[in-house]
Amino acid sequence: MKNSLHTLRNLSCKEDALKRLKQELFVRRVISFYRYVIVEDPQALRNELFAEWAELGCLGRIYVAAEGINAQMSVPEPAFERFRELLYARPLFEGVPFKVGVEQKNDAFWKLTVKVRKQIVADGLQPEDYDVTDVGTHLSAREWNELSEKPEALIVDMRNNYESAIGRFEKALCTDAYTFKEELPKVKETLAGKEEQPVLLYCTGGIRCEKASAYLKHHGFQNVYQLHGGIIDYKHQIEREGLVSKFKGKNFVFDERLGERITDDVLGRCYQCGRACDDYTNCLNEQCNTLFIQCAECREKFAGCCDTECQAIAALPEEERMELRKGREFPKSAVTFRARIAVVRT
């Protein structure tokens, strides 16, 4: 497929893209999928996928690496079958299962981004640290609920601390790690001496648990399990089967929504006033862009910013904000705020 270089990247600004999304007369299907598989030429595959998906009107964030693919996408419903057909026509991805988002919103993504990465999930591991073909036993929602009731079961959240802050399984061990790379050794250290107990791993869609389970098994853990399809598929399964949800609160997602409601429980706290809240936002000062939980009252008070200094900067004309961004230095108050919420998340 021949394409000029400028057609293989997104050229729209966010404001224009969001306007177009509001004018769309069709619904979009929010999905995610991944597969660990050997990709001989990640850059060539990236270019082919971008060209195909851009033509279909797909949006999303996709990572391609020599070890496979990791995708979160928004696909136009009228083009979904063609999307599936083209994807499954590639032997690498034939039959790859889709996780359908709990909440379907057209503005989950506003652009199409396909990037080549060293890994589809950054873990900091060396090849000798794990065998990704030797993973944990996959559990259905029903099996997960039953096994998690056993007193010796160890339930481990393999997501980042800001994800578990707004939603998690009952009795889950949630580390204070901000990245998956930080979390793996911390989990192994925390579970040391419990190698014979059942370890139940979960994450958003399952991809992090694939490596985490292989990593723990490689280091002597004998009874490792993982939630099939992650939290996303768990929600669909419990609804179909009428099961009680042992996951409480919101499932954090890496798109414009920043969360999907699983139960009505609100586990988070506004980082500015302390009210019960589980709505994440990014500080509207682009120079700061801190991700934090903010209630509706504080959102109005600070105009979507983390404090008054960022609020003042966000209110400046675009030209002045652009000049400030060239310096790439966070406002002093933003640095302090980031340090403060890091403590809250632990």
C-alpha positions as CSV (number, residue, x, y, z in Angstrom):
1,M,0.0,0.0,0.0
2,K,1.7,3.2,-1.2
3,N,1.2,6.3,0.8
4,S,3.0,9.6,1.1
5,L,4.5,10.2,4.5
6,H,2.2,13.1,5.4
7,T,-0.8,10.8,5.0
8,L,0.5,8.4,7.6
9,R,0.1,10.6,10.6
10,N,-2.7,12.6,12.2
11,L,-2.8,16.3,11.1
12,S,-5.9,17.5,12.9
13,C,-5.9,19.7,16.0
14,K,-8.0,18.6,18.9
15,E,-10.6,21.3,18.7
16,D,-11.4,20.6,15.0
17,A,-11.4,16.9,15.6
18,L,-13.9,17.1,18.5
19,K,-16.2,19.3,16.4
20,R,-16.2,16.7,13.7
21,L,-17.0,14.0,16.2
22,K,-20.0,15.9,17.4
23,Q,-21.3,16.1,13.9
24,E,-21.0,12.4,13.2
25,L,-24.4,10.7,12.5
26,F,-23.2,7.2,13.4
27,V,-22.1,5.5,16.7
28,R,-18.7,4.3,17.4
29,R,-17.6,1.0,19.1
30,V,-14.9,1.4,21.7
31,I,-12.7,-1.7,21.8
32,S,-9.3,-2.9,22.9
33,F,-7.2,-5.9,22.0
34,Y,-3.6,-7.2,22.2
35,R,-1.5,-10.1,21.1
36,Y,2.0,-11.2,21.9
37,V,3.4,-12.3,18.5
38,I,6.6,-11.9,16.6
39,V,6.4,-8.9,14.2
40,E,9.3,-9.0,11.7
41,D,9.0,-5.3,10.6
42,P,7.0,-3.2,13.1
43,Q,7.5,0.0,11.2
44,A,6.1,-1.4,8.0
45,L,3.1,-2.9,9.9
46,R,2.5,0.4,11.6
47,N,2.3,2.2,8.3
48,E,-0.1,-0.4,6.8
49,L,-2.4,-0.4,9.8
50,F,-2.5,3.4,10.0
51,A,-3.4,3.7,6.3
52,E,-6.1,1.0,6.5
53,W,-7.7,2.4,9.8
54,A,-7.5,6.0,8.7
55,E,-9.5,5.2,5.6
56,L,-12.1,3.5,7.7
57,G,-12.3,6.5,10.1
58,C,-10.9,4.6,13.1
59,L,-9.5,6.5,16.1
60,G,-7.4,5.4,19.0
61,R,-4.0,4.7,20.5
62,I,-2.1,1.7,19.2
63,Y,1.4,0.4,20.0
64,V,3.3,-2.0,17.7
65,A,6.5,-3.7,18.6
66,A,8.6,-6.7,17.7
67,E,6.7,-8.6,20.4
68,G,3.2,-7.8,19.2
69,I,0.4,-5.2,19.3
70,N,-1.6,-3.3,22.0
71,A,-4.6,-1.3,20.8
72,Q,-7.4,0.8,22.3
73,M,-9.7,2.0,19.5
74,S,-12.9,3.7,18.5
75,V,-14.3,2.1,15.3
76,P,-17.3,3.5,13.3
77,E,-20.1,1.0,13.7
78,P,-20.8,1.0,9.9
79,A,-17.2,0.1,9.2
80,F,-16.7,-2.4,12.0
81,E,-17.1,-5.6,10.0
82,R,-14.7,-4.3,7.4
83,F,-12.3,-3.4,10.2
84,R,-12.5,-6.9,11.7
85,E,-12.2,-8.5,8.2
86,L,-9.0,-6.6,7.4
87,L,-7.4,-7.3,10.8
88,Y,-8.3,-11.0,10.8
89,A,-6.9,-11.3,7.3
90,R,-3.5,-10.8,8.7
91,P,-2.2,-14.2,10.0
92,L,-0.5,-12.4,13.0
93,F,-3.9,-11.2,14.3
94,E,-6.4,-13.8,13.1
95,G,-9.1,-14.4,15.6
96,V,-7.6,-11.9,18.2
97,P,-10.4,-11.3,20.8
98,F,-11.9,-7.8,21.3
99,K,-12.7,-6.3,24.6
100,V,-15.8,-4.1,24.2
101,G,-15.8,-1.0,26.4
102,V,-18.2,-0.9,29.3
103,E,-19.3,2.7,28.3
104,Q,-19.6,3.5,24.6
105,K,-18.9,7.1,23.8
106,N,-18.0,8.6,20.5
107,D,-15.4,11.0,21.9
108,A,-13.3,8.3,23.7
109,F,-10.6,9.1,21.2
110,W,-10.2,12.2,19.0
111,K,-7.3,11.1,16.7
112,L,-5.6,8.0,15.4
113,T,-2.1,7.3,16.8
114,V,-0.1,4.3,15.8
115,K,3.4,4.2,17.3
116,V,6.3,1.8,17.1
117,R,7.6,0.9,20.5
118,K,10.3,-1.4,21.9
119,Q,7.6,-3.2,23.9
120,I,3.8,-3.1,23.8
121,V,3.9,-2.8,27.6
122,A,7.1,-1.2,29.1
123,D,8.2,-3.6,31.9
124,G,12.0,-3.1,32.2
125,L,12.5,-6.9,32.1
126,Q,15.2,-8.9,30.3
127,P,14.3,-11.9,28.2
128,E,15.7,-14.2,30.9
129,D,13.3,-12.8,33.5
130,Y,10.2,-14.5,32.2
131,D,8.8,-16.8,29.5
132,V,5.6,-15.2,28.1
133,T,4.5,-18.6,26.8
134,D,4.2,-19.8,30.4
135,V,1.5,-17.7,31.8
136,G,-1.0,-18.1,34.6
137,T,-4.3,-19.9,34.5
138,H,-7.1,-17.7,33.0
139,L,-10.2,-17.4,35.2
140,S,-13.8,-16.5,34.1
141,A,-15.7,-14.0,36.3
142,R,-17.5,-16.8,38.1
143,E,-14.3,-18.7,38.7
144,W,-12.6,-15.5,39.9
145,N,-15.4,-14.8,42.4
146,E,-15.2,-18.3,43.8
147,L,-11.5,-18.5,44.1
148,S,-11.2,-15.0,45.6
149,E,-13.4,-16.1,48.5
150,K,-10.7,-18.5,49.7
151,P,-8.9,-17.0,52.8
152,E,-5.5,-18.0,51.4
153,A,-6.1,-16.3,48.0
154,L,-3.9,-13.3,47.3
155,I,-5.6,-10.7,45.0
156,V,-3.1,-8.4,43.3
157,D,-3.9,-5.3,41.3
158,M,-1.3,-5.1,38.4
159,R,-2.3,-1.5,37.5
160,N,-0.8,1.8,38.5
161,N,-1.7,3.5,41.8
162,Y,-3.8,6.2,40.2
163,E,-5.9,3.5,38.5
164,S,-6.6,1.6,41.7
165,A,-7.4,4.9,43.5
166,I,-10.8,5.0,41.9
167,G,-11.7,1.3,41.6
168,R,-10.4,-2.1,42.7
169,F,-11.4,-5.6,43.7
170,E,-12.2,-6.4,47.3
171,K,-9.2,-7.3,49.5
172,A,-6.8,-6.4,46.6
173,L,-3.2,-5.7,47.2
174,C,-2.5,-2.3,45.5
175,T,1.1,-1.2,45.3
176,D,2.2,2.4,45.3
177,A,3.9,2.1,41.9
178,Y,3.2,4.7,39.3
179,T,4.3,2.5,36.4
180,F,4.1,-1.2,35.5
181,K,7.9,-1.3,35.4
182,E,8.1,-0.2,39.0
183,E,5.3,-2.5,40.1
184,L,6.7,-5.9,39.0
185,P,9.6,-6.1,41.5
186,K,7.5,-4.6,44.2
187,V,4.8,-7.2,43.8
188,K,7.4,-10.0,43.9
189,E,9.0,-8.6,47.0
190,T,5.6,-8.1,48.7
191,L,4.6,-11.7,48.0
192,A,7.9,-13.3,49.0
193,G,7.4,-16.4,51.1
194,K,3.9,-16.9,49.8
195,E,4.9,-18.8,46.6
196,E,2.5,-21.7,47.3
197,Q,-0.6,-19.6,47.9
198,P,-3.0,-18.9,45.0
199,V,-2.1,-15.5,43.4
200,L,-5.0,-13.8,41.5
201,L,-3.8,-11.1,39.1
202,Y,-6.0,-8.5,37.4
203,C,-5.6,-5.5,35.2
204,T,-7.7,-3.4,32.7
205,G,-7.8,-5.8,29.7
206,G,-5.4,-8.6,30.6
207,I,-2.2,-7.6,28.8
208,R,-0.2,-6.6,31.9
209,C,-1.3,-9.8,33.6
210,E,0.2,-11.9,30.8
211,K,3.7,-10.7,31.6
212,A,3.1,-10.4,35.4
213,S,1.9,-14.0,35.6
214,A,4.9,-15.3,33.5
215,Y,7.2,-13.2,35.7
216,L,5.9,-14.6,38.9
217,K,5.9,-18.2,37.7
218,H,9.5,-17.8,36.5
219,H,10.3,-16.7,40.1
220,G,8.8,-19.7,41.8
221,F,5.2,-18.9,42.3
222,Q,3.3,-22.1,41.8
223,N,-0.4,-21.2,41.7
224,V,-0.8,-18.1,39.5
225,Y,-4.1,-17.0,38.0
226,Q,-5.3,-14.1,36.0
227,L,-8.7,-12.6,35.2
228,H,-9.6,-13.4,31.7
229,G,-10.2,-10.3,29.7
230,G,-9.4,-8.1,32.7
231,I,-11.9,-5.8,34.4
232,I,-13.5,-4.8,31.1
233,D,-14.7,-8.4,30.3
234,Y,-15.4,-9.1,34.0
235,K,-18.1,-6.4,33.9
236,H,-19.7,-7.9,30.8
237,Q,-19.6,-11.4,32.3
238,I,-21.2,-10.5,35.6
239,E,-24.0,-8.7,33.8
240,R,-24.7,-11.7,31.6
241,E,-24.6,-14.2,34.4
242,G,-26.2,-12.1,37.1
243,L,-23.1,-12.3,39.4
244,V,-22.2,-10.0,42.2
245,S,-19.4,-7.6,41.3
246,K,-16.4,-7.9,43.6
247,F,-14.8,-5.0,41.7
248,K,-16.0,-1.7,43.3
249,G,-15.9,1.7,41.8
250,K,-14.6,2.8,38.4
251,N,-12.2,1.2,35.9
252,F,-9.6,3.7,34.8
253,V,-9.2,3.8,31.0
254,F,-6.5,5.5,29.0
255,D,-8.6,7.6,26.7
256,E,-10.6,10.9,27.0
257,R,-13.1,9.3,29.4
258,L,-10.5,8.4,32.0
259,G,-12.9,6.0,33.6
260,E,-15.8,3.6,33.2
261,R,-18.4,3.1,35.9
262,I,-18.5,-0.5,37.2
263,T,-20.4,0.0,40.4
264,D,-21.9,3.0,42.2
265,D,-19.2,2.9,44.9
266,V,-17.0,6.0,45.0
267,L,-13.6,5.1,46.3
268,G,-11.6,8.2,45.4
269,R,-11.2,11.6,47.0
270,C,-10.8,15.0,45.4
271,Y,-7.2,15.9,45.7
272,Q,-8.1,19.5,46.4
273,C,-10.9,19.4,48.9
274,G,-11.1,15.8,50.0
275,R,-14.7,15.2,49.0
276,A,-15.7,11.7,47.8
277,C,-15.0,11.7,44.1
278,D,-13.7,9.5,41.3
279,D,-13.6,11.8,38.3
280,Y,-10.1,12.3,36.9
281,T,-9.0,15.4,35.0
282,N,-5.8,16.8,33.4
283,C,-4.9,20.3,34.6
284,L,-5.9,22.7,31.8
285,N,-2.6,24.4,32.0
286,E,-0.9,22.5,29.1
287,Q,2.5,23.2,30.7
288,C,1.4,21.3,33.8
289,N,-1.2,18.7,32.5
290,T,-1.2,16.9,35.9
291,L,-3.6,14.0,36.1
292,F,-5.6,14.3,39.4
293,I,-9.1,13.6,40.9
294,Q,-11.2,16.8,40.9
295,C,-14.8,17.2,42.1
296,A,-17.3,19.3,40.3
297,E,-17.1,22.1,42.8
298,C,-13.3,22.4,42.6
299,R,-13.4,22.1,38.8
300,E,-15.6,25.2,38.8
301,K,-13.5,27.0,41.5
302,F,-10.2,26.3,39.7
303,A,-11.5,26.2,36.2
304,G,-10.2,22.7,35.6
305,C,-6.7,23.5,36.9
306,C,-4.8,22.0,39.8
307,D,-4.3,25.4,41.6
308,T,-4.6,29.2,41.2
309,E,-1.2,29.6,39.5
310,C,-2.0,27.1,36.8
311,Q,-5.5,28.7,36.6
312,A,-3.9,32.1,35.8
313,I,-1.6,30.6,33.2
314,A,-4.5,28.7,31.5
315,A,-6.4,32.0,31.2
316,L,-3.6,33.7,29.2
317,P,-3.9,34.1,25.5
318,E,-2.7,31.2,23.4
319,E,0.4,33.1,22.2
320,E,1.6,33.7,25.8
321,R,0.9,30.1,26.8
322,M,3.0,28.9,23.8
323,E,5.9,31.0,24.9
324,L,5.7,29.6,28.5
325,R,5.6,26.1,27.1
326,K,8.9,26.6,25.3
327,G,10.6,26.7,28.7
328,R,9.2,23.3,29.6
329,E,9.3,24.1,33.3
330,F,6.4,23.3,35.5
331,P,5.0,26.1,37.7
332,K,6.4,25.7,41.2
333,S,3.0,25.2,42.6
334,A,2.3,22.4,40.1
335,V,5.5,20.6,41.2
336,T,4.4,20.9,44.9
337,F,0.9,19.6,43.9
338,R,2.3,16.6,42.1
339,A,4.4,15.7,45.1
340,R,1.3,16.1,47.4
341,I,-0.9,13.8,45.3
342,A,1.9,11.3,45.0
343,V,1.6,10.9,48.8
344,V,-2.2,10.7,48.6
345,R,-2.0,7.9,46.1
346,T,0.3,5.7,48.2
